[in-house]
Amino acid sequence: MVLLLTGLLVTVLGLGGAWALRQPFLRVQHVTVLGARHESVAQVLQASGLATHPSMFTLSSNAIERKLQVFPWVQRATLSEHWPNSVTVTVHEASPVAVAFNAKHQLQYVDPLGRDLGPAPLHANYPTLIYDHPLSATWPFQRAGSGAALVAAQLPRAFASQVSQIVVDAKGVVRLKMTTPVTFILGLPIELKDKFVAIASVIAHSTLGPGDVVDVSVPGELAVTGPPPS
């Protein structure tokens, strides 16, 4: 008898669930999109699958986030459900920290992970990343040149506006070319806080001339050289 009642209950629940999945008033009818500046509402609805009015019971915030990451600017996304048939999608976009030219010599925004976020205007007020002696025409700033993006993301306000270019080579050695123009050799992108303190101190307390090169790869052992002979 108990088994019979259990079977009947499972059957009723299964039929009820199937019935609920088919009801229009329990399908997504109203979507509010927040935080999307580089994607239109229509693009978000299409890419996320919400344009097809899925059942509220089948929604997955993780699945929608994965689908929306087809857009370069989308870093993450969250879904809030408002029963019976409304949802809010909140898009969290990446923040550019630099610009760089792609293989077609088009200027692109770059995020802290070195990702290409898309076209940037030539007057964009960010340091330009340069991969010195690239081995191929592919985008290097998520691989061998990722240190340049890491440095760009951590530049302190004290002198960030004075950094014109961030140059990285195939070994990961990073140089800052300033607007002065003076060059600071950072070496590998480690101990950045100490190196930035050294740079700020040199800028504040030293008289540098155009073309001077300051090596701060070992923060406690600064070396200043003049421009190469013409």
C-alpha positions in Angstrom: 0.0 0.0 0.0 2.8 2.4 0.9 4.6 1.6 -2.4 1.4 2.2 -4.3 0.8 5.6 -2.6 4.4 6.6 -3.2 4.1 5.7 -6.9 0.9 7.7 -7.3 2.6 10.7 -5.6 5.6 10.6 -7.9 3.3 10.3 -10.9 1.2 13.3 -9.8 4.3 15.4 -9.1 5.7 14.5 -12.5 2.5 15.4 -14.3 2.3 18.6 -12.3 5.9 19.5 -13.2 5.3 18.8 -16.9 2.1 20.9 -16.7 4.0 23.8 -15.1 6.7 23.8 -17.7 4.1 24.3 -20.4 2.3 27.2 -18.8 2.9 30.6 -20.6 2.5 32.6 -17.3 5.5 30.6 -15.9 7.7 31.4 -18.8 10.0 34.4 -19.0 8.0 37.3 -20.3 9.8 40.4 -18.9 13.5 40.9 -18.9 15.4 43.9 -17.4 19.0 44.3 -18.4 21.3 46.3 -16.2 25.0 47.3 -16.7 25.4 46.6 -20.4 27.0 49.5 -22.0 28.6 47.8 -25.0 25.8 45.3 -25.8 22.3 46.2 -26.6 19.3 44.7 -24.8 18.4 42.7 -27.9 21.9 41.3 -28.1 21.8 40.2 -24.5 18.4 38.6 -24.9 19.4 36.7 -28.0 22.8 35.5 -26.7 21.4 34.5 -23.3 18.5 32.6 -24.8 16.0 34.7 -22.8 14.5 35.9 -26.1 12.9 32.4 -26.6 10.9 32.8 -23.3 12.2 29.8 -21.5 10.5 28.3 -18.5 11.3 30.0 -15.2 12.0 26.5 -13.8 14.8 25.9 -16.2 16.8 29.1 -15.7 20.4 28.9 -14.7 22.5 32.0 -13.8 25.7 30.1 -14.5 24.5 29.0 -17.9 23.4 32.6 -18.9 26.7 34.0 -17.7 28.6 31.5 -19.9 26.5 32.4 -22.9 27.0 36.1 -22.4 30.8 35.8 -22.3 30.6 35.6 -26.1 30.8 39.4 -25.8 34.4 40.6 -25.0 33.3 43.2 -22.6 31.2 40.9 -20.4 33.3 39.8 -17.4 30.5 38.2 -15.5 26.7 38.3 -15.3 24.1 37.6 -12.6 20.5 36.6 -12.9 17.7 37.5 -10.5 14.3 35.8 -10.8 11.0 37.6 -10.1 8.2 35.1 -10.2 6.1 34.3 -11.9 7.6 35.5 -15.2 10.2 38.3 -14.9 14.0 38.3 -14.6 16.8 40.8 -14.2 20.1 40.3 -15.9 23.0 42.4 -14.4 26.0 42.6 -16.6 29.4 43.4 -15.1 31.7 44.7 -17.8 35.5 44.6 -17.9 37.4 47.8 -17.4 40.1 48.7 -19.9 43.5 49.5 -18.5 45.4 50.1 -21.8 45.2 50.0 -25.6 47.2 48.1 -28.2 47.3 47.7 -31.9 46.2 44.3 -33.3 47.6 42.5 -36.4 45.6 44.8 -38.7 47.1 47.9 -36.9 43.7 48.7 -35.4 43.7 50.2 -31.9 42.0 48.0 -29.4 41.1 48.3 -25.7 42.9 45.9 -23.4 41.7 44.6 -20.0 43.9 43.6 -17.0 44.0 40.0 -18.3 45.4 41.2 -21.6 42.1 40.4 -23.5 41.2 42.4 -26.6 38.0 44.2 -25.7 37.4 45.7 -29.1 38.0 48.9 -31.0 39.3 52.0 -29.3 39.6 55.6 -30.7 43.0 56.8 -31.5 42.7 59.5 -28.8 41.9 57.0 -26.0 43.7 58.2 -22.9 45.4 54.9 -21.9 49.0 53.7 -22.1 49.8 51.8 -25.3 51.0 48.2 -24.9 53.8 47.1 -27.3 55.2 43.6 -27.7 58.8 44.0 -28.6 60.0 41.8 -31.5 56.8 39.7 -31.8 57.3 36.2 -33.0 54.0 36.1 -34.8 51.1 38.4 -35.8 48.8 36.9 -33.2 47.6 38.9 -30.1 50.4 38.5 -27.5 49.0 40.2 -24.5 47.2 37.1 -23.0 50.3 35.0 -23.4 54.0 36.1 -23.6 53.1 39.8 -23.3 50.6 39.4 -20.5 53.0 41.2 -18.1 52.3 44.5 -19.9 48.6 44.3 -19.1 49.3 43.3 -15.5 51.6 46.4 -15.1 49.0 48.7 -16.7 46.3 47.5 -14.3 48.5 48.3 -11.3 50.0 51.6 -12.3 49.6 54.1 -9.3 47.9 57.4 -9.7 51.1 59.2 -8.8 52.5 58.8 -12.3 50.0 56.7 -14.3 49.1 59.7 -16.5 52.8 60.1 -17.4 53.1 56.5 -18.9 52.9 56.7 -22.6 53.9 53.1 -23.6 54.4 49.8 -21.8 56.8 47.6 -23.7 57.3 43.9 -23.0 59.6 41.5 -24.8 59.4 37.8 -25.4 61.1 37.1 -22.0 58.5 39.1 -20.1 60.8 42.1 -19.4 58.8 45.3 -19.1 59.8 48.9 -19.8 57.8 52.0 -19.2 58.2 54.8 -21.7 57.1 58.1 -20.2 55.8 61.2 -21.9 59.0 63.1 -20.8 60.5 61.0 -22.6 62.3 58.9 -20.0 62.3 55.1 -19.9 62.0 52.9 -16.7 63.1 49.3 -16.9 60.9 47.3 -14.6 62.3 43.8 -15.5 59.8 41.0 -14.8 56.4 42.2 -13.5 57.1 41.2 -9.9 57.6 43.3 -6.8 55.7 46.0 -8.6 54.8 47.9 -5.5 58.4 48.4 -4.6 59.3 49.3 -8.2 56.5 51.8 -8.4 57.7 53.5 -5.2 61.2 53.7 -6.6 59.9 55.3 -9.8 57.8 57.8 -7.9 60.8 58.7 -5.8 63.0 59.2 -8.9 60.4 61.4 -10.6 60.0 63.5 -7.5 63.6 63.9 -6.5 65.8 63.5 -9.6 66.4 65.7 -12.6 66.1 63.5 -15.7 66.7 64.5 -19.3 65.0 63.2 -22.4 66.3 59.8 -23.3 67.5 58.9 -19.8 67.0 55.2 -18.8 66.4 54.3 -15.2 66.7 50.6 -14.2 64.4 49.8 -11.3 64.4 46.0 -11.8 66.1 45.8 -8.4 64.3 48.5 -6.5 67.1 49.1 -4.0 69.8 49.3 -6.6 68.8 52.0 -9.1 70.9 52.6 -12.2 70.5 55.7 -14.4 72.1 55.9 -17.9 71.8 58.6 -20.4 70.4 58.4 -23.9 72.4 56.3 -26.4 74.9 58.3 -28.6 73.4 59.6 -31.8 
